[in-house]
Amino acid sequence: MKKVLITGCNGQLGRSLNYLLKDTDIEVINTDVDNLDICDWEQVCKVVTENKPDTIINCAAHTAVDKCETDRENAERINALGPKNLAKAAALIDAQIVQVSTDYVFAGDADKPYVESDEPAPQSVYGSTKLAGEKAVMAETDKYFIVRTAWLYGEGNNFVRTMLRLAKDHDEITVVNDQFGSPTSSLELARMILHIIPTGEYGIYHGTCEGITSWYEFACEIMRQSGSSTKIVPVTTDEYPASVAKRPAYSVLDNKKLNSMGDYRMKQWKDALTEYMDMMGYSAK
C-alpha cells in the first residue's frame, strides 16, 4: 500500500486515517465533496485513473439517519451509487477498495451479537441504502473490504460531544437505556482498517470496539471520565421523543472475521473512550 485515496476526508474517520498516516511513507490523496462528487462517474473515473491509488477508502456517506427517510434520492446516490462508481473505478486500475458500512444493515432485534454472515434486514432508508452500497461494491470488484461499524465518534459531531455540550447547561440529561451497541472511536476504526488492508484477506468485516453497553451507560461513562456532575436519567425508547427513522434496539456487532485472524483485536470501548477523552482534552485528569 503505497498510495491511498480517501473520500470524505473531512469526516470523523477520514480525519483519523489522516492522523495515522501523516508520518508514514504512504501517499495520501484526500478528497471530499468540494473536489470529488462520488456520484459522478466521469469525475470518479478521472480522479482514480489519474492518481492510480493502490487502495481507495470510501468514508463518504449520507449518515443523517432521520434525514435519509425524507431524502431517499440523495441517500441512494451517496450511499449506493457513489460506492458503485468507486468500486468500478478501482477495478479499472486493479486497486483495492474499503467500503465503510453500518450496523443499520441489520434488523436490530437480535439477542446475540451479529456476525458478518448473518442475514441483513435493514429497517430504515439509511440501512437499506448502505446495504445497497455493499452489494454494489461486491458486484463491481473482488478486491473489497466491507467494514461495518457502529456508534462512531471522533473529531466531529457525535454522541460524546453532544453529551458534554448538554452537560454544561443541564443538571439532568435523559438518555435511552434499552438500545444496545458498542461505542467505537474513529481512531480505533482507522487502525483496524489500516491493519486489514495489507493482508489481502478480502470480504466483509465487522469493526467495533469490544464490549456491549447502552446509550445510557455510555453517557454515564462520558460523565464519569469528564468529571461532570450532570445526572443521566434512563428512559425507554417509547418514553423518548420519537425519531423519524427506526433505531435498532440491539445492534452489537461481533468482530468474528477480524478476531479469527488471530493477531489483532480492537480496544475495549471504555479504553478507547479514555484515549479519545485524553486526546481531545475532555478528560477530568
VOPAGU-2260 file (C-alpha; in pm, 1 decimal, decimal comma):
REM VOPAGU-2260
SITE   aa  ch    i         X         Y         Z
SITE  MET   A    0       0,0       0,0       0,0
SITE  LYS   A    1     194,6     296,3    -130,2
SITE  LYS   A    2     -85,3     533,7    -226,5
SITE  VAL   A    3    -428,0     573,2     -66,6
SITE  LEU   A    4    -721,7     777,6    -190,8
SITE  ILE   A    5    -962,0     879,7      85,0
SITE  THR   A    6   -1312,1    1007,7      12,8
SITE  GLY   A    7   -1495,0    1201,1     284,2
SITE  CYS   A    8   -1157,4    1306,1     424,2
SITE  ASN   A    9   -1309,5    1578,1     645,1
SITE  GLY   A   10   -1536,2    1338,9     833,5
SITE  GLN   A   11   -1453,1    1167,0    1160,8
SITE  LEU   A   12   -1299,4     855,7    1006,8
SITE  GLY   A   13   -1124,2    1049,5     731,2
SITE  ARG   A   14    -956,8    1272,4     990,1
SITE  SER   A   15    -846,2     972,2    1195,5
SITE  LEU   A   16    -699,4     798,6     890,9
SITE  ASN   A   17    -503,3    1111,9     807,7
SITE  TYR   A   18    -380,6    1135,3    1166,7
SITE  LEU   A   19    -241,5     780,9    1149,5
SITE  LEU   A   20     -92,8     817,2     800,9
SITE  LYS   A   21      70,9    1159,0     842,6
SITE  ASP   A   22     413,7    1030,4     948,0
SITE  THR   A   23     428,6     731,2     715,6
SITE  ASP   A   24     569,4     685,3     367,2
SITE  ILE   A   25     219,6     627,6     228,0
SITE  GLU   A   26      99,3     895,9     -10,9
SITE  VAL   A   27    -249,3    1016,4      78,8
SITE  ILE   A   28    -485,6    1170,3    -177,0
SITE  ASN   A   29    -760,6    1344,5      16,8
SITE  THR   A   30   -1095,8    1416,7    -142,3
SITE  ASP   A   31   -1427,7    1541,9     -13,2
SITE  VAL   A   32   -1750,0    1666,4    -164,1
SITE  ASP   A   33   -1591,4    2000,3    -261,2
SITE  ASN   A   34   -1342,4    1838,0    -500,1
SITE  LEU   A   35   -1492,4    1496,0    -581,5
SITE  ASP   A   36   -1856,2    1405,9    -630,5
SITE  ILE   A   37   -1852,4    1028,0    -590,0
SITE  CYS   A   38   -2196,3    1015,2    -757,4
SITE  ASP   A   39   -2047,7    1149,4   -1081,8
SITE  TRP   A   40   -1891,0     860,0   -1271,4
SITE  GLU   A   41   -1681,4    1078,0   -1501,5
SITE  GLN   A   42   -1532,0    1266,5   -1206,9
SITE  VAL   A   43   -1458,9     946,4   -1017,4
SITE  CYS   A   44   -1305,8     777,9   -1320,5
SITE  LYS   A   45   -1083,5    1079,0   -1392,8
SITE  VAL   A   46    -955,8    1119,9   -1034,4
SITE  VAL   A   47    -893,1     748,3    -982,7
SITE  THR   A   48    -726,1     676,9   -1318,2
SITE  GLU   A   49    -508,5     987,9   -1295,9
SITE  ASN   A   50    -391,4     925,3    -937,8
SITE  LYS   A   51    -378,3     544,6    -956,7
SITE  PRO   A   52    -406,6     470,4    -583,7
SITE  ASP   A   53    -333,3     121,8    -454,0
SITE  THR   A   54    -630,6     149,8    -220,3
SITE  ILE   A   55    -948,0     358,7    -209,0
SITE  ILE   A   56   -1105,5     411,3     133,9
SITE  ASN   A   57   -1461,9     536,3      99,3
SITE  CYS   A   58   -1554,4     734,8     410,2
SITE  ALA   A   59   -1816,8     941,7     226,3
SITE  ALA   A   60   -2178,2     872,0     320,5
SITE  HIS   A   61   -2518,0    1024,8     385,6
SITE  THR   A   62   -2524,4     947,4     758,7
SITE  ALA   A   63   -2808,5    1173,1     875,9
SITE  VAL   A   64   -3032,0     878,0     961,0
SITE  ASP   A   65   -3358,7    1070,2    1002,6
SITE  LYS   A   66   -3297,8    1292,9     700,5
SITE  CYS   A   67   -3242,5     985,6     482,9
SITE  GLU   A   68   -3608,5     893,0     540,1
SITE  THR   A   69   -3723,4    1212,2     365,9
SITE  ASP   A   70   -3425,9    1243,1     130,9
SITE  ARG   A   71   -3418,5     893,1     -18,4
SITE  GLU   A   72   -3292,2    1005,9    -358,9
SITE  ASN   A   73   -2977,8    1163,8    -215,3
SITE  ALA   A   74   -2929,3     874,4      26,5
SITE  GLU   A   75   -2940,1     629,8    -264,5
SITE  ARG   A   76   -2698,4     838,8    -470,4
SITE  ILE   A   77   -2440,0     888,3    -195,9
SITE  ASN   A   78   -2470,1     553,3     -15,8
SITE  ALA   A   79   -2522,4     322,7    -315,0
SITE  LEU   A   80   -2431,6     488,6    -645,2
SITE  GLY   A   81   -2115,9     650,7    -503,4
SITE  PRO   A   82   -1965,6     322,6    -377,6
SITE  LYS   A   83   -2058,2     157,0    -708,1
SITE  ASN   A   84   -1864,9     424,4    -900,4
SITE  LEU   A   85   -1562,6     397,5    -672,5
SITE  ALA   A   86   -1554,6      18,4    -691,7
SITE  LYS   A   87   -1591,1      26,1   -1070,1
SITE  ALA   A   88   -1302,5     273,3   -1095,9
SITE  ALA   A   89   -1093,0      67,0    -853,4
SITE  ALA   A   90   -1143,2    -238,1   -1073,4
SITE  LEU   A   91   -1021,8     -42,8   -1378,1
SITE  ILE   A   92    -680,0       9,1   -1219,4
SITE  ASP   A   93    -675,6    -313,0   -1012,6
SITE  ALA   A   94    -692,2    -123,2    -683,0
SITE  GLN   A   95    -843,0    -237,6    -353,9
SITE  ILE   A   96   -1144,9     -63,1    -206,9
SITE  VAL   A   97   -1257,8     -25,7     153,0
SITE  GLN   A   98   -1629,6      45,5     181,2
SITE  VAL   A   99   -1737,7     161,3     527,4
SITE  SER   A  100   -2081,5      33,0     620,5
SITE  THR   A  101   -2304,5      17,3     925,6
SITE  ASP   A  102   -2489,8    -186,7    1187,5
SITE  TYR   A  103   -2810,8     -44,6    1038,3
SITE  VAL   A  104   -2799,8    -311,4     765,7
SITE  PHE   A  105   -2939,4    -548,9    1030,7
SITE  ALA   A  106   -3289,2    -556,9    1181,6
SITE  GLY   A  107   -3158,8    -466,2    1526,3
SITE  ASP   A  108   -3374,3    -718,0    1710,2
SITE  ALA   A  109   -3118,5    -991,8    1781,6
SITE  ASP   A  110   -3038,7   -1146,7    2118,3
SITE  LYS   A  111   -2669,2   -1201,9    2043,5
SITE  PRO   A  112   -2403,2   -1007,4    1850,0
SITE  TYR   A  113   -2433,3   -1009,9    1471,1
SITE  VAL   A  114   -2156,8   -1187,1    1279,0
SITE  GLU   A  115   -2059,5   -1099,5     923,0
SITE  SER   A  116   -2256,3   -1388,0     770,6
SITE  ASP   A  117   -2586,8   -1300,6     938,4
SITE  GLU   A  118   -2866,4   -1204,5     702,5
SITE  PRO   A  119   -2915,0    -826,9     667,9
SITE  ALA   A  120   -3264,9    -686,2     715,0
SITE  PRO   A  121   -3246,7    -306,1     722,8
SITE  GLN   A  122   -3537,3    -120,0     882,7
SITE  SER   A  123   -3458,7     230,4     754,7
SITE  VAL   A  124   -3368,7     413,7     435,3
SITE  TYR   A  125   -3020,5     470,6     573,5
SITE  GLY   A  126   -2972,4      99,0     638,4
SITE  SER   A  127   -3118,5     -11,6     306,1
SITE  THR   A  128   -2907,5     232,6     103,0
SITE  LYS   A  129   -2590,8     133,6     287,8
SITE  LEU   A  130   -2669,3    -232,0     217,6
SITE  ALA   A  131   -2721,6    -141,7    -148,3
SITE  GLY   A  132   -2375,7      17,4    -138,7
SITE  GLU   A  133   -2224,1    -304,2      -4,3
SITE  LYS   A  134   -2386,4    -507,4    -280,5
SITE  ALA   A  135   -2279,8    -259,3    -549,0
SITE  VAL   A  136   -1916,3    -280,8    -439,3
SITE  MET   A  137   -1922,0    -660,7    -436,1
SITE  ALA   A  138   -2074,1    -663,0    -784,9
SITE  GLU   A  139   -1801,9    -441,0    -931,0
SITE  THR   A  140   -1482,2    -590,8    -785,8
SITE  ASP   A  141   -1342,2    -886,2    -595,6
SITE  LYS   A  142   -1080,5    -675,6    -417,4
SITE  TYR   A  143   -1300,6    -527,1    -148,3
SITE  PHE   A  144   -1308,4    -485,6     227,2
SITE  ILE   A  145   -1655,8    -400,9     352,2
SITE  VAL   A  146   -1623,2    -278,0     709,7
SITE  ARG   A  147   -1939,4    -242,3     915,6
SITE  THR   A  148   -1909,8     -22,9    1222,4
SITE  ALA   A  149   -2142,9     135,3    1477,2
SITE  TRP   A  150   -2183,2     414,5    1732,1
SITE  LEU   A  151   -1887,6     602,1    1583,1
SITE  TYR   A  152   -1735,5     908,6    1746,8
SITE  GLY   A  153   -1430,3    1117,4    1663,8
SITE  GLU   A  154   -1344,8    1470,8    1559,7
SITE  GLY   A  155   -1686,4    1599,5    1455,6
SITE  ASN   A  156   -2049,0    1589,0    1563,5
SITE  ASN   A  157   -2112,7    1278,8    1772,3
SITE  PHE   A  158   -2277,8    1146,0    2087,0
SITE  VAL   A  159   -1980,1    1217,4    2313,9
SITE  ARG   A  160   -1963,2    1582,3    2215,6
SITE  THR   A  161   -2340,0    1618,8    2239,2
SITE  MET   A  162   -2340,6    1481,2    2594,7
SITE  LEU   A  163   -2054,6    1707,5    2701,3
SITE  ARG   A  164   -2224,1    2011,1    2545,1
SITE  LEU   A  165   -2555,9    1936,8    2715,7
SITE  ALA   A  166   -2382,5    1875,1    3048,2
SITE  LYS   A  167   -2260,1    2235,8    3055,4
SITE  ASP   A  168   -2615,7    2371,8    3073,9
SITE  HIS   A  169   -2819,6    2090,5    3229,1
SITE  ASP   A  170   -2831,8    1925,5    3570,2
SITE  GLU   A  171   -3001,2    1621,3    3417,4
SITE  ILE   A  172   -2999,1    1458,0    3073,0
SITE  THR   A  173   -3239,6    1181,4    2969,1
SITE  VAL   A  174   -3084,5     901,0    2763,9
SITE  VAL   A  175   -3240,2     577,2    2636,3
SITE  ASN   A  176   -3144,6     263,9    2826,9
SITE  ASP   A  177   -3295,7      -5,2    2600,4
SITE  GLN   A  178   -3078,8      31,5    2289,3
SITE  PHE   A  179   -2753,2    -162,9    2296,8
SITE  GLY   A  180   -2435,2    -145,3    2092,7
SITE  SER   A  181   -2058,3     -94,4    2101,5
SITE  PRO   A  182   -1927,7     264,6    2105,1
SITE  THR   A  183   -1639,5     287,1    1858,4
SITE  SER   A  184   -1378,8     559,7    1826,2
SITE  SER   A  185   -1291,9     662,5    1472,1
SITE  LEU   A  186    -924,6     625,0    1564,1
SITE  GLU   A  187    -975,7     258,7    1656,7
SITE  LEU   A  188   -1171,0     200,0    1335,5
SITE  ALA   A  189    -895,0     368,4    1132,8
SITE  ARG   A  190    -633,7     146,2    1298,3
SITE  MET   A  191    -839,3    -161,4    1217,2
SITE  ILE   A  192    -880,5     -61,0     852,5
SITE  LEU   A  193    -509,4       6,7     810,1
SITE  HIS   A  194    -437,6    -331,9     968,7
SITE  ILE   A  195    -651,7    -536,5     730,1
SITE  ILE   A  196    -563,0    -358,0     405,0
SITE  PRO   A  197    -216,3    -518,0     363,4
SITE  THR   A  198    -349,6    -867,8     438,3
SITE  GLY   A  199    -537,6    -908,2     111,7
SITE  GLU   A  200    -798,2   -1104,0     310,9
SITE  TYR   A  201   -1094,4    -959,2     126,3
SITE  GLY   A  202   -1453,2    -980,0     241,6
SITE  ILE   A  203   -1698,1    -839,4     493,3
SITE  TYR   A  204   -1569,4    -734,6     834,6
SITE  HIS   A  205   -1726,5    -601,3    1149,7
SITE  GLY   A  206   -1518,7    -330,0    1312,2
SITE  THR   A  207   -1636,5    -203,7    1651,0
SITE  CYS   A  208   -1470,0    -165,6    1986,7
SITE  GLU   A  209   -1512,6    -466,5    2213,0
SITE  GLY   A  210   -1785,1    -481,9    2474,8
SITE  ILE   A  211   -2156,9    -408,0    2493,8
SITE  THR   A  212   -2335,5    -113,7    2653,2
SITE  SER   A  213   -2647,9     100,3    2630,9
SITE  TRP   A  214   -2665,3     465,9    2532,2
SITE  TYR   A  215   -2745,2     540,2    2899,1
SITE  GLU   A  216   -2437,6     354,9    3027,8
SITE  PHE   A  217   -2226,3     516,6    2756,2
SITE  ALA   A  218   -2344,8     860,8    2869,3
SITE  CYS   A  219   -2272,6     775,9    3234,2
SITE  GLU   A  220   -1916,4     675,7    3144,1
SITE  ILE   A  221   -1867,8    1000,2    2948,9
SITE  MET   A  222   -1976,9    1199,8    3255,2
SITE  ARG   A  223   -1751,2     994,0    3482,2
SITE  GLN   A  224   -1443,3    1041,1    3266,4
SITE  SER   A  225   -1509,5    1412,1    3215,9
SITE  GLY   A  226   -1570,9    1472,9    3586,3
SITE  SER   A  227   -1916,3    1616,5    3520,1
SITE  SER   A  228   -2177,2    1611,2    3796,2
SITE  THR   A  229   -2467,2    1614,4    3548,3
SITE  LYS   A  230   -2709,8    1331,9    3624,2
SITE  ILE   A  231   -2800,4    1089,9    3346,4
SITE  VAL   A  232   -3161,7     972,8    3369,6
SITE  PRO   A  233   -3250,9     642,4    3197,4
SITE  VAL   A  234   -3565,7     627,8    2982,6
SITE  THR   A  235   -3712,8     377,3    2739,7
SITE  THR   A  236   -3724,7     433,4    2365,5
SITE  ASP   A  237   -4103,1     467,6    2395,7
SITE  GLU   A  238   -4061,5     746,0    2653,1
SITE  TYR   A  239   -3811,3     934,1    2438,8
SITE  PRO   A  240   -3931,1    1178,4    2169,4
SITE  ALA   A  241   -3998,2     978,9    1853,9
SITE  SER   A  242   -3740,7     989,5    1573,8
SITE  VAL   A  243   -3826,1     962,3    1204,9
SITE  ALA   A  244   -3613,8     654,4    1140,3
SITE  LYS   A  245   -3640,3     337,6    1346,2
SITE  ARG   A  246   -3340,9     287,2    1575,4
SITE  PRO   A  247   -3209,4     -66,6    1627,1
SITE  ALA   A  248   -3271,4    -195,4    1980,7
SITE  TYR   A  249   -2973,7    -432,1    1961,5
SITE  SER   A  250   -2702,1    -362,1    1708,2
SITE  VAL   A  251   -2396,8    -523,2    1863,7
SITE  LEU   A  252   -2150,4    -645,4    1600,6
SITE  ASP   A  253   -1916,9    -939,5    1659,8
SITE  ASN   A  254   -1573,0    -882,0    1501,2
SITE  LYS   A  255   -1558,4   -1251,8    1415,3
SITE  LYS   A  256   -1357,0   -1230,6    1091,4
SITE  LEU   A  257   -1105,3    -983,3    1234,2
SITE  ASN   A  258   -1059,4   -1180,2    1557,3
SITE  SER   A  259   -1022,5   -1509,9    1370,3
SITE  MET   A  260    -711,6   -1369,9    1202,4
SITE  GLY   A  261    -554,9   -1402,5    1545,4
SITE  ASP   A  262    -310,0   -1114,7    1565,1
SITE  TYR   A  263    -527,0    -809,0    1619,5
SITE  ARG   A  264    -815,9    -704,4    1841,2
SITE  MET   A  265    -987,6    -370,4    1876,7
SITE  LYS   A  266    -980,1    -197,4    2215,3
SITE  GLN   A  267   -1249,7    -231,3    2478,3
SITE  TRP   A  268   -1493,3      55,7    2434,4
SITE  LYS   A  269   -1414,7     218,3    2770,9
SITE  ASP   A  270   -1040,0     214,9    2696,3
SITE  ALA   A  271   -1096,6     368,0    2352,0
SITE  LEU   A  272   -1316,2     636,2    2509,3
SITE  THR   A  273   -1041,4     717,4    2761,1
SITE  GLU   A  274    -789,8     762,6    2478,3
SITE  TYR   A  275   -1033,5     988,8    2292,5
SITE  MET   A  276   -1116,9    1198,5    2601,2
SITE  ASP   A  277    -746,4    1245,2    2673,7
SITE  MET   A  278    -661,1    1338,0    2313,9
SITE  MET   A  279    -947,4    1587,9    2286,3
SITE  GLY   A  280    -883,2    1745,0    2626,7
SITE  TYR   A  281   -1218,9    1632,1    2766,2
SITE  SER   A  282   -1080,0    1414,3    3045,0
SITE  ALA   A  283   -1100,3    1519,2    3409,5
SITE  LYS   A  284    -738,0    1409,7    3459,4
